[in-house]
Amino acid sequence: MRRQTPATAVLAARRWRRGEGIAILHRGMAALRQIGKRNQLTLPAEVLASLGLRPGDWVEVRAEGTGVVLRPKPVEDPYTEQDLEELDHLVCRQRKAGQYRDFKTSSAALRHLRQIGR
């Protein structure tokens, strides 16, 4: 693909936008992709690589003006390794004391929580 300046890439994208096709631009790269039947869009590998994105990563999708903006969004686990270790120790202590219970269904767990909350 011929390297384009941002201005020519925008002009090319405006020309390419027909029907359900949509142009994806990033740092001078332009690619034409068609939106599938399930509203899915395949992003070019070069675009993903330039953003450092891999399968399973999250992106923020936002409509801006007449285009679509994708921004990488890291999703952090709210629990640290220390939190998980403390939780594991708590469960072990409760099992030894006979305070830990397994529930076969979520409704059984909710019934138990309602009973101990009284």
N, C-alpha and C positions, 0 to 999 in steps of 0.2 A: 504494500500500500504506500502511495506517495505521501511523504510527510507534509502536513498542512499547518498553516498558522492558525491560531484560534479563530480569527475572523473568517478565513476561508472555510474552516471546519463548520462554523455555525451556518454559513451560507449553504454549504453542501448538505448539512442536516435538514435545513428548511426545504431544499429541493427534494431530498430523499423521503421526507415524511408524506406518505401516501397511504390511504386506507388504514390498515391495522399495523403498518410498519412503523417503527420508531427508531430514531438515531440515538446512539449512546456515545457521549463524548467524554473524554478524560485526557487532559494534558495534550491536546492536539490530536488525539486519536479519534477516529470516527468509524463506526461500524453500523451497518443496517441489520436489524433483527426484526422478526415478525412475532407479535404476541400470539401465543398459542390459544387453543380452545379453552383451556383452564386458566387463562390470564397469566400464563407463565412466560418468562423471558429468559433466554440463555445468554449470559454475559460472555464476551470473548475472553479467552484465557489471558491475553496480554493485559487487558484492563484489570482483571482480578490480580494478576501478578504485580502490576504497577502499584496497586493499593495494598499489597501484602495480604490479600484475602484468600481463604481456603474454604473448601466445602465444610459447612456447619457453622461458619462465622455468621454474625448478624449484621445487617445493614439497616439504616433508617431510610425510608422511602418517603419523599415529600414532593408534592406538586408545587412548582414555582413558575409563575408566569405561564408560558405555553410549553414548559418542559417538565422533566422529572429529574430530581436530584437524589442520588444514592450516596450516603455517607456511612463509612464503617463505624459501628458502635460496639465496643467491647462490652460484653455482659459478664459482670463479676459475680462470683458466688458470694452470697451474703455471709457465709460461714467460713471462718478460718480453720486451718488445721488444728489449732488449739481448741476451738469450739467443738469440733467433731470428736477430738480425743476426750474432752471433758464429758461430752454426751455419752460416749462409749463407756467411760468409767462409771457414770451414773447408772446406766443400764445394767452393768455388771454388778454394782452394789445392790440395786433393787432386785435383781434375780436371786442373789445370795440370800437376801432378807425375805424372799418370798413375796415381794411387793410388785414384781413385774408381771404383767399379764399379756398374753397374745390374744388377739381378737380375730375371728374368722371373717367378720364383716364390719363395714364402717358403722352400720346402725348399732351393732353390739358395742362398739367402742363409744359411740355417742350416749347410749343408755348408761354405760358405766360412768362416764364423765358427769352426766346429770345426777346420778346417785351420789357420787362423792362430793358434788358441789352443793348438796343440801345442807 
